[in-house]
Amino acid sequence: MNSYFSLAFNLILLPCTIIVYCLAPRKARFAVLLAASYVFFWCLSGALIVFILISTATVYACGRQMSSLLLRRDELLAEVSSGKKQIKKDCKRRMRYVLIVGAVLNFAMLFTLKYLGFFSASASSLLAFFGFEVPEITATIGVPIGISFYTLMAVSYLVDVYRETVEADSNIGHVALFLAFFPQIMEGPICRYGQTAKALYAGDPVKLGNMYRGVLRILYGMAKKIVVADRLNAFVDNVFTDYSSFDGGIIALAAVLYTIELYCDFSGTMDIAVGIARIFNVNLPENFRQPFFSRTSSEFWMRWHITLGTWFKDYVYYPISLSKPCKTLTSKARKRFGNRYGPLLVSSIALFVVWFFNGLWHGAGSQYLLFGMYYFVMIFLGGLIEPLASAIAEELHINRGGMPYRVFQNLRTLFVIFAGEMLFRATSAADGLTMLGTAISDFTIESFSQGTVFMIGVDPYDFAIVVLVLLAMLVIGVIKERGGDPCESIAQQNDVVKWGVLVFIALFIIVFGAYGPNYTPVEPMYAQF
């Protein structure tokens, strides 16, 4: 068992979990989910499970300590008639120490296991440039599955307890299940305690309606992953591995296909996570909202990997931009640069920090840092030139709300997205920039006209299948963009239609899925991040 797409998971672990969950007393059902989560974690990471256990223990202990401080504060406030402000201030200060300890411990594990080698190698190379020989330090024990995801969830729990938006749970099993819930442990979504915790340990019975909706969502996700993403992987991998052998047209196509592959892989896995959770009456937050309909880079990141973006917004961007130093700087900048550009320039400080860590969160590599800085520049420039773009459009009498301009915005944003994903997929920042330069300077359709494009791992049959599925996804996306819910609409049909749809999707995956002796199994892509 190595992912949600393995036969062992779908034929053994998931069915057994559902059966045992249904048979267990309501109060014990959260323990069934926790046991299944740890079994799944062990199958993927083995003894590295110790790190999520340590994370759970530290988060639980720090949460309880902050809860005790809050309880003592309330007792003191009830006893005195003056000095209440100082009591609250002292409590907040002590809670801040506990929060820092818990956050540092969790981020220290993440840094040591995932980033130590990268930063050590970078520091060693830098010092060698100045004539100092320093050996590199690497962590050789491996990286637990989902550590980037559950670490952010752990820290968000501590911050929310500190902010008093959630109460620290007195049951360590509840906290453990929140962090390790098996549908989300591999690739998220990144949940907040207040979003899912109560549903996780409520032990609600499995209902036929939820079962159907969950299975339908699971099959839709599998179709994206197995039929589209895995089929495109051969082409993408060949081009990015040996990009110097191809012209700019093929490299540009590889960037487009990689973006499609990544979306179908990641959003398909999210569909499976949401579908499995739905079976147990747990509503995980959506991580995608038709991202390719975006008209700006900023809007794209409000629709793509939504839970990561909102985490950085709530726990990094706002705390920095609303801090006293930034508020003071904003007042000075507003006087010097005006009400439009003053706050924008100051907020760029928080934006830079967000995108530096956003890039780094995805992986320990120069290409990921470049990817983060790329979107920092795009989003910052978007805000900077917006008044100029508005003025030009007004001068030229261009209707910015009209369809032609909206199509232009969408196409422009797609170009930005494809270029960004090329940098993201490259093996290094230097390779990414070289590929981008080649795609622009050496763009040609010669490889298409000569049929070379069909000799790089994907043939016309494969392209036809991919296009067919993408058209279906486009229709579904348009319906959802207009406020519809295709899954819910199907679920409300008669039994013949409902079960016919499930059978059709399942057979489609079996017939057209990219698997077998001629295909290399592709693990979920975001699991490595």
N, C-alpha and C positions, 0 to 999 in steps of 0.2 A: 504494500500500500504506500503510494507516494504522492497522491493528490486526490482531489474530488473526482477526477476522471478515471481512476483505477477501478478495475472490476472488483477488487477486494473491498473498496469503500462502498460501492453501489450495490453489491450483492451480499455483503456480510455486515459491515459496521453500521451503515445507515439503517437497513431493515431491522437488524437486531436491536439497535437503539430505540427505534420506534416501538417495537413490540414490548421490550422491557419497560419503556416509559409508560406505555398504556396499562401494563399490568401492575406497576408500582403504585403505592399509596400516594396521594397528591403531595403530601409533605416531603416525600422522598424523591420526587421526580427530578428536582434540581440536581440531586446527587447522581442520578442516572446520566444526565447531560454532562455533569462534571467528569464522571468516569469515562464516558465516551470521548470527551475532549482530551483527557490525558492519554487515553489509548491512542488516539489519532496523533497527538503530539509526539508520543514515544515512537510510533511507527515512522514518523518523518525525521525526528531529531535524536532519538535514543536518549542517552544519558544527559544530553544538553537540556532536558526537561528541568534539571535542577535550577536553571537560571530563571525560568518563569516561576518556579516555586519560591525562589529568593525574592523575586520582584513582588510576588503576592504577599509574602510575609512582611516585607518592609512597608508596602503600601497599607496593608491592614494595620500594622503597629502604629505607623505615623498618623493614619486616620483616627484611630482610637485615642491617641495622645491628644490630637487637636480637639476631639470631642470632649475629652476630660477637661481641657482648658476652657472650653466654651461653657461646660456645665459649672465649673468653679466660678467663671465670670458672672453667670446669671445668679448664682448664689450670693456673691458679693454685692451685686447690684440690688438685690432684694433686701440686703441688710443695711445699706447705707442710704443717706439722703443727699450726700454731696461727694464730690470726687469721682463721679461716675465716668466722666470723660477719661480720666487717668486710668481707671480700671480697664476700660475698653481698649485703651492704647497699649497697656501692658500685656493684655491678653493677645492682642493682634501681633505684638512683637514676638512673644513666645511661640505663637502659632507659625509665624514666618520662619523662625529657626527650624521648627519641625518640618515645615514644607521644604525648605532648602535641603535639609538632610535627606529626606525621601527622594526629592528630585535628583539630587547629585548622585545618590547611590544607583538609581535606575539609569541615568544617563551615562554614568561611569561604566556600567556593564555593557551598555550599547556601544560606547566608544571603544572600549578595550577589545570587544569581540569583533566589531565590524570595521572600525576606522584606524586602529592602532598601526597596522601595517602600512596603510596609505600615508598617514602623516609622518610615520617614522622614516619611510623611504623618501618622502619629499624633503624632510629636514636633513636627512643624510646627504641627499644630492645637493642641497643648498650649501651645507657646510663644506662639502667636498669642493665646491666651486671656489671657496675661499681658502682651500688648502688644509681643511681639517677632516680627518678620517674618523667617522663615527659609525659603528655597526648598526644595522637596521634591527628593529625590534618587531616581532610579529607574534600574533596570537595564533597558535596552531591547533587549538581544540575545536575550531569550527564555529559556525553561527547558528543559533537556534532558529527554527522556522518562525517567521512572523515577529521577530524581536523589534523591528522598527515600528510595527503596528501596536503591539501590546505595551511597548514602553510609552508611547504617546498617550495611550488610554490610561495607563497607570498614573502618569503625571497629571493628566486632566482630572482624574478622580481626586488627587490630593489638592489641586488648585480649587476645585469646586467645593471641597470640604472647607478649605481655608476661606473661600469667599462666602461660605454659608448658603450656597445654592443647593447643596445636597447634604444629607446627614451621613456621617460615617457609619457604615454598616457594622453591627456587632457580631455578625456571623461571617467568619473567615471563608466559609464555603461559598457564600454569595459573591464575595469579592473575587475568589478564585475562578468561579464560573464566568463572571463578567470579563475577566482578562483572557480566559482560555477557551471560550465557547467555540466549539470546533468548526462551525460554518464560516466564522470570520477570522480564525487564527492565522490562516495562510496569507490572505491578501486584504484583510479588512472586510467591511468598512470600519473606519476608526470611530467607535461609538463613545458617547458620554454615559456616565453612570445613570444619569436621570432619564436617558432615552430608553434603555433596554433592561436595566437590572431587575426591576419589579416583575416584568414579564418573564424573565429567565427563571426566577425562583418561585413564580406563582403556581406552576404545575398545572396549567390549564389542560383540559383533555384534548386529545387529537380529534378534530372534527373533519368530516368528509369534505366539506367545502374548502377548508384550509389545506387539506391534503391535495385536493385537485389543483387548486391555485398554485400550491408549492411545486408540484410535479410539473405543471405546465411551464412555470418559470425556469425550473431546472432544465427541462428539455430545450427551451429556447436558448439558454446559456450554452448548453452542449452543442447545439447547432452552430452557434457563432464560433465557438472554440475549435471543435473537431472538424467542421466542414470548411470554414473560412480560414481562421488563423493558422491552423496546422498545415493547411494546403499551401499557404503563401510563404511559409517559413523557409522552404527550400530555395526559392528565388531570392528572398531577402538575405538569407545567410550567405549564399554564394557571392552576391554582389558586395556586401559589406566586408566579407572576409578578404576578397581579392578585387577591391574597387579599381585598382590601377589598370585592370584588364578591360575595363568597360568605358564607353563614352558617356558624355554628360546626360544623354537621353535615358540610358539605362539606369544611371545613378539616380536621376530624378524620379523615374518610375519606382525604383527600389524604395525611395523615401516615402512616396505615396503609399505603396503596398505595405511598408513597415508600419505606417500610421494606422492603416486598416487592420493589419495583423494585431498590433498592440491593443487597439480599441476592442476588437472582437475577442481577443484573449482575456483582457482585463475585465471588460464589461460582462463578458460571458461568464467568467468566474464569479463576478458580483451577482449575476442573475441566479447562479446556483446557490450562493451563500444566502441571498434573500429568500429563495425558494425553500431551502432546507429549514431556515428559521421560521418561515411561515407555517410549515407543518406543525411546529410546536407553539403556534400562536405568538411568535415573537416577531415584531416588525422592525427589521434593521433599516437604518436610514439609507436612502438611495444615494449612490455614488456617481451617477451619471444622469444628465438631463439633456439629451440631444445636443452634444457639444459641437457638432459640425454645422449647426445652424447659427453659430455665434457670428457676430459682426465686428467684434474687437477681441484683442488678446485677453483683455481683462474679463470680458464676458465668457470667453472660452474656459477660463479657470474658475468661473462660477458654475460651470456645467460639467467639468471634467475633474474626476477625483475630488468630489465636492467635500467629503469629510476631512480630507487632508487640508484643503484650502481653508475651511472654516476653523480647523484646529489652529493653524498658523494665524488666522485673523484674530481669534479670541484670546489666544495665549501668548502671542508674540507681537503682532502688529498693534493692536489696541493698547496693551500695556506700555509699549515704547512710545507711541504717538501721543498718548494721554498722560505721560509722565511729566513731572514738574519741569525738568530741563527742556523737554520738547515743547511744552506749552510756552515757556519763556522765550525760547528761540522762535516759535511761531509768531508771537507778538512782535518781536523785532523784525522778522522777515516780512510780515504783513506791512509794516510801516515803510520798509525799504523797497519791496517788490510789488506791493499791492495785494488786494484781497484774493486775487486769483492765484498768482504765482508764489506768493509768500508761503502760505500753508502747503502748497504742492511741493515746494523745494524741501521743506522740513519733513513732510511725510515721506519723502523719498529715503530718508534715513531708515525709517522702520521698514519701508518696502525693500530696501537693499538687504537688511538683515533677514527678512522673510525669505527672499529668493536665494540668498546664500545658503541658508539652512534647508530650504526646499530642495535645491539641487543636491546638497550633500546628503540629505535624507535618502535620496534615491540610490545612492551608492558611493563607494570610496573610489573615485576616479576623476581625472581631470575633465572628462567629457560631461560628467554630471554637474560639476561646478560651472562649466561653460554654459550648459543648458539653463541653469538657474540665472546666471548673469544675462543670458540672452533674453529671457522673459522679463527680467528687471528692466532692461533697456527698452524693450518693446512697450511694456505697460507704462513706464515713466514717460517715454516720448509720446505715447498716445494721449496722456493727460496734458502734456506740455503743449502739443500742437492743436488740441481740440478747439481753443478759441479762434486760432488762425483758420482752421478748416471750416469752422462755422461761418466766419466772416467771408471767406472765399465763396462758399456755397451761396450765401445771401447775395453777394455781389454778382454772381453769375446766374442768379435765379434758379438754383438747383434745389429741387424738393428733396430734402434729406430723409423724409419719411416715405417717399415714393418707392415703388418696386425697383426701378433701374438702379437707384443709388444703394438700396439695400442689397441687391445682387452684387454690386461692385464691392461693398463692404465685406460680404460673405466670401467672395473669391479672394480678396486681399488677405483676409484672415486665414483662409485655407492655405495660402502660400506661406504665411508666417508659421502656421502649425506644421506643415510638411518640412520646412527648413529646420524648425526646432527639433522635430523628431529625428531628423538626419543627424544632428549634432548629438542627440541623446543616444542613438543606437551605435554610433561610431565607437571603435575600440579605444580611442583617445581623443583629446581635444584637437590635437594637430591633425589627426585623420579626418575628424569631422569638418574642420575648416577647409582641408584640401578637397574633400568630396563636395562640399558646398561650392567651392570655387570652380571645380570641374563641371558640375551640373549647370552652372551659369555660363561659363566661358566656352565650354565644349559641347553645348547642347546640340543634338542632331537627331533626326528621325530615321537615320540610315539603318540602325539596328532593327527598327520596327518594319521598315519596308522590305528588308532582306530576310525577315523571319528569325533573326538571331534571338529576339526576345523570347521565343518559344523553346530555346535550347538551354535555359538556365534553371531547370528544375521544375518549371510549370509549363504545361502544354495548352493548346487551345481549349481542350476539354476542361481543364482545371479552371481556366479563366472564365469559361461559360458558367460553370457551377458557382464560382465566386460572385459573378455579376448577378446571377439569379437570386442568390441569397441577399446580396446587398440591396437589390430592388425591393425585396420583401421587407428588409430592415428599414429602408427609406419610407415605405408606406406606413409601417408601424410608427416610425419617428414622427411623420407628419401628423398622424392621428393623435399621438401623445402631445405634440407641440400645440395642437388645437384644443387640448384639454380632455381628450378621450382616454380611455383605458382599455386597450384591446384584450388584455388578459381577463379583465372583469367582464367585458362584453361576451367573451367566449364562455366563461364560467356560468353565465346566466342563460345560456341556450339549453335546448332539450338534450337528453342524454345521448342521442345518436350523434348530434353535432359535437358535443363536448368531448366524448370519448373518441370520436372519429378524428378530431384534431390531434389528440395525444398520440394515437396510433400512427397518423400520417407523419408527424414530426419524428417519432421514434424510428419509423421505417426509413425516412429521409436520411437521418443520421447514419443508420446502418448501411444504407446503399451508397451514400455519397461522402461519408466521413473519410478523412485522410488518416488512414491507419493501415496496418498490415506490413508485410515483409519489405515493401519498397519505400516505407516511410520511417523516419527516425522519430520516436516519441518526443513530443515537445512538452516540457513541464510548464505549468502556469508561469508566465513571464514576470509578473510582479512579486512572486514569492521570493525572488532573489533580492528584492529591495527591502 
